[in-house]
Amino acid sequence: RVNTLKAAVDAGAAPAQRKKARQSLGEAKQQADGASSSLVDLVTLLHHQLIPFLEPQDLVKLLACCSHSLKQDLRDTIATAGLVRYYRRDSVHFGNKCNGDWHQLVPTSTQGARGRCACNWDTHTRQEIVPKELPLPKILDARAHLLEAMCLVYEGIQPHCFTVLQIARGFQHMQYGTLQPVVFSLAAALEKEQRTASNSNEEELTIDTDDVEELVRLMDSVELGMGFRFFSSRDEKRSPANVFEAHWRGIQVDLATDTSACEFCGHYEDSSLFLRSHGVTPEDQDALLRAHCVAVYQPLKKFMMRHLKHVQYVRPVRGWSNDGDSDYFGDAFLDLVGGFTSAGVLCGVYLTDIGIPNRWIRSRLAPGHFQYDED
């Protein structure tokens, strides 16, 4: 109504009509401002009663509707409640440095496919201990942006995670992997810098996701060398190290037509990764080497390209699995694919080893898998 009345005023109506329109415009603005104030007042007074009835997606919309009319501590409270919902529902243990901690630039554990993390399990009550507060950044409205990113991840990334991928080079060389989510806010790096700076001012802090040098610096401050590797073009010049990487780099996405195609699927026989097995039909060969691409890899890349900036494929650092004292010792995969939201939250997945008993593999295969004969 406000826009309609404003158009009438600006359209050159008669003086009497313009006067009446201006009066109506003022009344409409007062009503709109009053409605906004009423919502803010309602949320301020009754947020403890409202939050349990709202899903995380609803909380994101609520925070967007109220914009910055809410005090920051209340915005943090609402956003934290939404994040705790994921903690309780799916054991997303933000900041715990465990199997279930998605808020890690580099995961300390790659056992996410084993199921719900039990690090906070109370053996006496046989219930998970769910905290009221989370070790997450607060500056720059970070928790609201993290909640928004979590909703995005659950929309198009999380559905592809925690199932078993057949990453095969041929019938005689089969590897298995899984995708493990990462949702990391670079505000954590800024908050760390703020604690160590003597004269820091939050009003001067920003995360410019168009400034690659700034993103590199923030990532490197959390994990030395991670920012450089994330934005380096060096890996793109190398041959893919595994079949997952070959698919990912071979997938071409056309966002205008919402289509995708994979060059590796069409020419895998030309790749040094492919190992031919005698006595295998071309149909079975195609099905195995193209497993998961249409059902998992292509939808995942298309979603990331549509919603995230700077989508990259990042290999682990050389020698990462050679240390006998490391939790990664002997692992085959620790590859990252992901990009940034406009608020500086890294969203994506790590390709990791499955970390589950072999007897579980058949029942947990990802969509599009190659179906072996029972014999």
N, C-alpha and C positions, 0 to 999 in steps of 0.2 A: 504494500500500500504506500509506503514511504517513497519508493522509486517511482510509482505511478503518479503520485501527487507532484513530485519534484519535476517530472517530465512536463506536467501540465503548466507549471510555473515557468519553466524554461522555454515553452513552445510559443510564447508571445500571445497569451490570452489577453482578453480585455482587462482593464485595471481592476474593476470590481471582482472579476473572476480570479485574477491573480491574488488579490487580497484575501479572498475566501480560501483559495488554494493554500496560501502561505499559512493561514490559521490552521487549516486541517493538517498541513505538513507538520507544524509544530506540535499539534495534539498527537499525531501518529508517532512522532519521534519520542514524545514523553511516554506514550504507551509502550513503545519498543524498549526504551531505556528502563521503564518500570518493570517490564517482564524479565529483562536481563538481570536487573537488581534482585527481583523476587527469586529467580533461580539461584543466583549466587548466595542470597540469604538462606534459602532453603538448604542448599548443599552445606553451607557453613554450619548451620544449626543441627542438621540431621544426617550428616555424612556417616556417622557410625551406624545409623539405622538403615541407610540406603545401600551402602556398599555390599552387604551380604547378598542382596537381591540382584546385583548387577554382574554380568560376565565381564572379563577383561576388555572385550571389544566395546561393551557399553561404557566402561570407565574411560576408555580412550575418547569416545564421542562426548562424554560428559566434560572431560577436561578441555576438549576442543571448543565446546559450546561456551564454556565459561572463560575461555582464553586465559588472559592473565589477570582477570578480575579477582580470582581467588588468591589469597596469600600463599606465598611459596611453600610454607610448612604444610599447609593443607593440601596443596597439589602433590607434595611429596608423600603425604599420608595416603591419599587416594591411589596414587601410582604404585606405592609399595604394597598396598592391599591387593592390587591386581597381580603384581609379580608373585606375592605369597600364594595366590591362587594356583599358579603354575607349580610352585614349590610343593604345595599340598597334593595337587592332582597328579602330577607326573614326576615328582621328585627332582625338579630342576633346582638344584642346590646352589643358587647364586653365591659365589665367593667362597665356597667350602674347599676348593682345590681337590675335588673328589671326582668319581665317575660321572656324577650328575651335574657338575658345575659347567654351565654353558658360557659363563662370563669369564673366559680365559682366552687371551690372545693365542696362546699355545697350550693345549690341554696337558695337564700333568698325568692324566690317565687316559688310556684308549680302550677302556673296557665297557663303554656305554651300551653296547649291544647285548650285554648280559642281562639287562632288565633294570628295574628300579634300584637305585643306590640305597644301601642300608646303613650308611654312615651315621645317620641320626635316629636309628631304630632303638626304641626303648624296650629292652627285653622283659621288663616287669609289666608294663602296661600293654605290650605287644602293639604299640602304635608308634608312628613316626613323630618325632619332636619337631614341631613347626615353629620357627621363631617369629616374633612380631616385627623385628627389625632385620634388615639385610645389609651386609657389608658392600654397599654399592654407592657410587658417587651421587652427590646431590646438586652440585653446581650446574648452571646452565640448564636447569629443568631436566637433568639427566634421567631421572627415574621415569618421568612421563614419556620421554623419548625411547627409553628402554622398553617400556610397556607397549608402546606403539610398534617398536621393532619386533617384539615377541609375537604380537598379533599378526604381523606380516609373515614372520617365519612359520607360524602355524598354518597360515593360508597356503603357502606354496613351497616350503622347504622341508619342514618337519615331517610331512606325510611320506617323504622319500627316505627317511632316516631309520636306522636301527634294524633294517632287514639285511639279509645276506646277498651280496652281489657276487656273481660268477665273473671273475676277472681273468678270462682264459686266453692263453696264447695258442691253444690247440687242445686236442683231447688228451694229450699226454703231459700237458703242463697247465694245471688248473690252480688258480689262486682264488681266495675268497677275501672279501673286504666288506666294510659297512660304512655308512655315512653318519657322522656324529655332529650335531649342530654347534655353532658358535654364534653368540650374540654379545659382542663386546663394545662398550661405550668408551670412546677416546676421552670422554670427560674424566675418566679415572686417571688418565695421564695428567690432564690439566690440574685436577684436584691435588695430585701428588706434588706437582710443581708449586702449587699455591701454598702448600704446607711448608715447603722449604724456602719460599721467597719471603723476604723481610717486609716488602712493601707492596704485596700483591693486591689487586683490586678486581673483584669478580666482574664488575661492570665493564672492564676492559678486556675480559677474556672472551674469546670466540673460537669456534671450530669452523674454518672455511674449507668445505669439502671440495672446492675447486682449486685449492692451493695444495698441490701435490707435495711440495717441499715441507709444508706444515704437517701434512699427514705422515710423511716419512719420519719426521722428527718425533712426533708423538708416539708412533708405533715403536720406534727405536728406543724411546725412553722407557717403554714397558718391557720389551724383549729386544735385546741388542741385535741389530742387523735385520730385524723382521721387516721394518719399513723399506729398507733398501731392496730386500728380496721380493717384497710384495709388488713393487713398482718396476723392478728390473725387467728389461726385455731380453735378458740373456737366455732364459729358459725357452723362449719362443723360437730361438734360433737352433735349439738342440732338437734331436729326434725325441719323440715321446718315450718316457722311461717305462710306462706300463700301458695296458690296454685302456684303462679308464682315462688316462691323459690323452691317449690317441683319439678316443671318441670325443672328449671335451674340446680339444683343439680343432677337431674336424667338423664340429657342429657349426653350421651357419644359420643365424637367426634373422628372419625378416619380420620386424615388429609391425610394419605397416600392414602386412597380410596375415600376421599371427601364424607364420609357418616356420618350419625348421627342417634341415636336412643334414645328414652326416656323411662327409667325404670318406672317412675311414670305413664305414659300413659298406660303401660301394667299391673300395679298393684295398681291403685289408690284406689281400694276397700279395700286394706289392710292399707291404710293411715288413721290416726286419723283426717285428714282434711276433708275427704269425709263424707258427710251427706246424707244418703239414703232417697229418697222421694218415698212414696208408689204410685203405679199406673203409674209409669214412665217406659217406655220400655227400655230394655238394650241398644238399638241402640241410643235413645235420651240421655241416661245417658252417654254413651261413647262419643257422639258428644259434649256434654257440657263440660265434664271434660277434654277432649283432645283439646278443642277449642284453636286455635292459635299456638299450639306447633309446628306442621309441617310447618305452613306458616310464623311464626314469631320467636318463641323462638329458634328453632333449627338452622335456617339460621343465626340468630344473634350471637349465641354462636360459631358456626363454623367460622364465619367471624372474630370474636374477637380472637379466638384461633389461627387462621392462621396469623393474622397481628399484634397482640399485645403481650406484655410480662406481666407476673404476672396477668392474668385475674382472677378476684375475684368477689365473691358475698358478699356484705357488708350490714349488717342490720343497721338501725339507732340506736343511743344510747338510752338506756332505759329511758323512761319517756319523750321522745322528743316531744310528742303531748299532754302532760298533762297541759302545762302552758297556762292559760287562756289569757295571754297577747301576746302569740306567734302567728305568722301567720300560724303555723302548727297545732294550737289547734283543736283537734278532727279529724285530718287526719288519714287515715289508712295506708298510704304507704310513705316511703322515703328511699327506698332500692336502693343501687348503684350496678351496674354491669359494670365492665370496666377493662382496662389494659393500659399499657404504650407503647408508641412508643419508638424507640431506642434513640430519642432525649429528652425523659423525658416529653412527653405530655400525660396526662391522657385522654383517649378517652373512652366514654361509654355512659350509660344512667342511669337516675334515674327513678325508678318506683314511680309515684306519683298519688294522687287522680286526677280525671279528671277536676274538677273545672268548669264544664259546666252544663247548664240546662238539666234536664232529657229529655226534648223533643228533644234535639240534639243527644242523644245517638244512636238511631237506624240508623241514617244517617251517623254516623261516626265510626261504628264498624270496627275493624281491620280485615284483611284477616284471613280466617279460623274460623270465629265466628259461634256460634250456631244460626241457623235460627229458630226463634219462629214462630208458626202459628199466623196469623193475629188476631185470636179470643182469 
